[in-house]
Structure formats: structure tokens, C-alpha cells
């Protein structure tokens, strides 16, 4: 058996949540500080805003694709 510090659970929860939000492990690695008490808040907020913008762009592209496919079906 291995013993892990209590922070390990928090880090795993952060990683899981970030993956569900669409962040890759490489992205998460860049965002996580070496110690949980040294967050780069400005960098984190900027990364979250970029992810929101990426998702919004994807939504727009998906809506456009859907409209094109519906048009093809109608034709």
C-alpha cells in the first residue's frame, strides 16, 4: 500500500474536472502549480477564458455543419 498526502485527492479532483471541461493532460500540467498554494490566478483565468472561447467557436461550427447537412437532406 502507498500513502498519499491529502493534497493528492484535491489534485486528482482538479485533473478530473479539468478533463471533463475539455482540457488535455498537457494543458492541465501547464496550469497546475508545483505547490497548490502558488496558483497563477491570472494565468488560470486566461486559460479558462480561452477554453470558453474555443467551445463557443466549436458550437458555432457545429451549428453551421448542422445547417448544411439539413440543407443537403432537404435538397
C-alpha positions as CSV (number, residue, x, y, z in Angstrom):
1,X,0.0,0.0,0.0
2,X,1.0,3.5,-0.6
3,X,0.3,6.6,1.5
4,X,-0.5,9.8,-0.3
5,X,-0.8,13.3,1.2
6,X,-4.3,14.8,1.4
7,X,-3.5,17.2,-1.4
8,X,-3.2,14.3,-3.8
9,X,-7.0,13.8,-3.7
10,X,-7.5,17.5,-4.4
11,X,-5.1,17.3,-7.4
12,X,-6.9,14.3,-8.8
13,X,-10.2,16.0,-8.5
14,X,-8.9,19.1,-10.2
15,X,-7.5,16.9,-13.0
16,X,-10.7,15.1,-13.5
17,X,-12.8,18.3,-13.5
18,X,-10.4,19.9,-16.0
19,X,-10.5,16.9,-18.3
20,X,-14.4,16.9,-18.2
21,X,-14.2,20.6,-19.2
22,X,-12.1,19.6,-22.3
23,X,-8.6,20.3,-21.1
24,X,-5.9,17.9,-22.3
25,X,-3.4,16.5,-19.8
26,X,-0.7,18.7,-21.3
27,X,-2.9,21.8,-20.7
28,X,-3.6,20.7,-17.2
29,X,0.1,20.1,-16.5
30,X,0.8,23.7,-17.6
31,X,-2.0,25.1,-15.3
32,X,-1.2,23.2,-12.1
33,X,1.3,24.9,-9.9
34,X,4.2,22.9,-8.3
35,X,2.5,23.5,-5.0
36,X,-1.2,24.1,-4.6
37,X,-0.5,27.3,-2.6
38,X,1.1,29.0,-5.5
39,X,-1.6,29.4,-8.2
40,X,-1.1,31.7,-11.1
41,X,-4.6,33.1,-10.9
42,X,-4.3,35.4,-13.9
43,X,-2.9,32.5,-16.0
44,X,-5.7,30.2,-14.8
45,X,-8.5,32.7,-15.6
46,X,-6.9,33.4,-19.0
47,X,-6.8,29.7,-19.8
48,X,-10.4,29.2,-18.7
49,X,-11.5,32.2,-20.9
50,X,-9.6,30.7,-23.8
51,X,-11.3,27.3,-23.3
52,X,-14.8,29.0,-23.2
53,X,-13.9,30.8,-26.5
54,X,-12.8,27.5,-28.0
55,X,-16.0,25.9,-27.0
56,X,-18.1,28.8,-28.4
57,X,-16.2,28.5,-31.7
58,X,-16.9,24.8,-31.8
59,X,-20.6,25.4,-31.1
60,X,-20.7,27.8,-34.0
61,X,-19.0,25.4,-36.4
62,X,-21.3,22.6,-35.3
63,X,-24.4,24.8,-35.9
64,X,-23.1,25.7,-39.3
65,X,-22.4,22.0,-40.1
66,X,-25.8,21.0,-38.9
67,X,-27.5,23.6,-41.1
68,X,-25.5,22.5,-44.1
69,X,-26.5,18.8,-43.5
70,X,-30.1,19.7,-43.1
71,X,-29.9,21.7,-46.3
72,X,-28.4,18.7,-48.1
73,X,-31.1,16.4,-46.7
74,X,-33.8,18.9,-47.9
75,X,-32.3,19.0,-51.4
